[in-house]
């Protein structure tokens, strides 16, 4: 569930990725999260959620982005419109089309970057780029994080190895997400939202196991989990908190089975929940239609604030 709630947003504007940004995401992406960066900072509830659930490595990326001395103010917040994180499996050196079990994370920032000022700032700081083909890769932090502008409005950043893998995808050296039909199809369902995320089959299986808790070890789940294909979700903080998750299962039987397991898990959880937790569970709807499972949640800002500090929420994001 930690991966499920990596980011937050607060407005009705969409957080969409450009073709250049999508092309810089490696083919075997396990999860992609895209947020409206400006809207996120305008919502206290969104920032509270972000601080509670963002994994340490992503907090490191976010803090590094803020502290990068690319402007006279010493940060880039004023330039960033959208921020994305891609968790991916790098292509292995084995059989063609295979990938390793190792996961890497790369960040992508979109905005209107003042390139002349940025290059002048780099020169003043005597920062020299390492060249990856025609790409100039600059040091971002002393801890080894780097950044690269693939165009004036798109910056890739993260650990050196992850950025290099992203540049391989963008330059056509390795396949990119643009050729991943399942993930591209999932993205079409949510990329008009201010916050959205897509997960592949492995990411979806992990997420559902965390959501189900003990029920995730049931024989029924072990049987159907291998059939999960992908999932996508959107989150909106404009009027209270709204969350919608859809899981593609491949067939109606799998979707119905998962719906039953989720409903049972919610009922069990209610037996030991606090009043705030019961309200949240009561506000969660679970249904299946054809080969898709849908989970929706809605609450007021105050209800959501109480839930953030509850044992139920802590167990979900552990």
C-alpha positions, -999 to 999 in steps of 0.1 A, spaced: 0 0 0 30 23 5 36 22 -33 -1 27 -39 -1 61 -22 31 77 -33 17 110 -42 -12 134 -37 -30 162 -57 -56 187 -50 -70 203 -81 -91 193 -111 -62 199 -135 -46 169 -152 -11 156 -145 -1 142 -179 32 131 -192 47 142 -225 57 117 -251 94 125 -244 88 117 -207 69 85 -214 97 74 -238 122 78 -210 105 52 -188 119 17 -193 95 -10 -207 93 -31 -176 78 -5 -153 62 -20 -122 45 13 -111 43 48 -124 29 76 -102 23 111 -117 12 141 -96 2 177 -102 32 191 -82 18 226 -77 -17 214 -67 -1 190 -41 15 219 -23 -17 238 -21 -35 211 -1 -27 205 36 -45 172 35 -25 161 4 8 171 20 -1 153 52 -8 121 33 25 126 13 45 129 44 30 98 60 33 74 31 61 84 8 90 58 10 124 71 23 140 68 -11 113 89 -28 115 115 0 153 116 -8 145 123 -45 120 150 -36 143 167 -12 172 166 -36 150 182 -63 141 210 -39 177 217 -29 193 215 -63 210 248 -68 196 256 -102 182 290 -95 191 320 -75 167 308 -48 185 275 -46 155 253 -55 134 243 -85 99 243 -69 90 273 -89 96 256 -122 81 221 -117 45 215 -129 43 177 -128 64 152 -110 65 115 -117 83 84 -102 87 52 -121 96 19 -104 110 -4 -130 129 -37 -136 159 -30 -157 165 -53 -187 188 -81 -178 218 -92 -199 203 -127 -203 177 -138 -229 161 -112 -251 130 -96 -236 138 -108 -201 143 -85 -170 158 -89 -136 140 -89 -103 159 -58 -92 138 -27 -89 151 8 -98 134 42 -94 137 72 -116 121 106 -112 108 128 -140 100 165 -136 81 185 -162 79 223 -163 91 254 -179 128 254 -170 150 285 -177 177 266 -195 200 295 -200 200 304 -163 204 268 -153 234 262 -176 250 295 -164 244 283 -128 261 250 -136 291 268 -151 294 291 -120 295 260 -98 320 244 -121 297 214 -126 308 193 -155 285 168 -171 292 132 -179 282 124 -214 258 95 -221 258 95 -259 245 130 -267 230 135 -232 246 157 -206 242 142 -171 250 165 -142 257 157 -106 226 165 -84 239 156 -49 271 144 -33 253 110 -26 255 101 -63 221 114 -76 222 130 -111 200 148 -135 196 152 -172 174 175 -193 162 155 -223 144 187 -235 138 222 -221 106 210 -203 116 175 -192 142 165 -166 152 130 -155 167 125 -121 177 99 -96 206 74 -91 232 73 -118 224 38 -129 186 44 -130 190 76 -150 213 58 -175 186 30 -179 160 57 -186 183 74 -212 188 40 -228 150 37 -232 146 73 -244 174 69 -270 161 36 -283 189 15 -269 164 -4 -248 126 -7 -251 105 19 -234 71 20 -218 57 32 -251 59 -4 -263 43 -18 -232 7 -22 -244 -8 -32 -210 6 -1 -192 -2 23 -220 -37 10 -221 -40 14 -183 -27 49 -185 -55 60 -208 -80 54 -181 -65 78 -156 -41 103 -171 -67 131 -172 -67 131 -133 -46 154 -111 -30 123 -94 -28 89 -111 -8 57 -110 -6 25 -130 8 -9 -119 17 -40 -139 9 -75 -130 36 -80 -104 29 -46 -88 -8 -54 -87 -2 -87 -71 19 -71 -44 -6 -44 -38 -36 -67 -35 -16 -90 -11 -11 -59 12 -47 -48 9 -61 -82 18 -38 -88 47 -43 -123 62 -70 -129 36 -43 -126 10 -29 -160 20 -61 -178 14 -62 -205 -12 -87 -186 -34 -63 -156 -36 -33 -177 -43 -52 -192 -72 -64 -159 -87 -35 -137 -80 -15 -150 -109 -43 -138 -132 -41 -102 -122 -30 -82 -153 -27 -45 -143 -43 -18 -122 -48 19 -121 -60 45 -96 -67 82 -93 -70 104 -62 -86 138 -59 -85 162 -29 -106 190 -44 -138 183 -24 -128 160 5 -108 129 -4 -118 106 -33 -99 75 -43 -108 51 -72 -89 19 -80 -96 -5 -109 -79 -39 -113 -79 -58 -145 -82 -95 -138 -86 -111 -172 -119 -128 -166 -152 -123 -147 -147 -152 -123 -114 -138 -110 -129 -103 -106 -158 -117 -86 -135 -139 -64 -114 -109 -56 -145 -88 -48 -156 -115 -23 -122 -117 -7 -120 -79 -3 -155 -77 11 -147 -104 36 -114 -87 46 -133 -54 52 -159 -72 74 -131 -88 95 -113 -55 99 -144 -38 112 -145 -61 142 -114 -46 157 -116 -11 142 -120 22 160 -149 45 151 -128 65 127 -116 33 110 -152 19 108 -163 51 91 -136 48 65 -144 11 59 -181 20 56 -172 46 30 -154 20 9 -173 4 -19 -162 -28 -36 -177 -42 -68 -169 -63 -99 -181 -59 -135 -169 -82 -163 -132 -87 -158 -126 -56 -136 -126 -51 -98 -134 -16 -86 -127 -1 -52 -138 34 -43 -134 55 -12 -146 90 -2 -144 110 30 -143 146 43 -109 162 50 -115 159 88 -124 122 85 -93 115 64 -71 134 88 -83 111 116 -77 80 95 -41 90 87 -31 85 124 -51 53 130 -36 18 134 -56 7 104 -39 32 81 -4 24 96 -10 -13 89 -20 -6 53 11 15 46 36 -6 65 
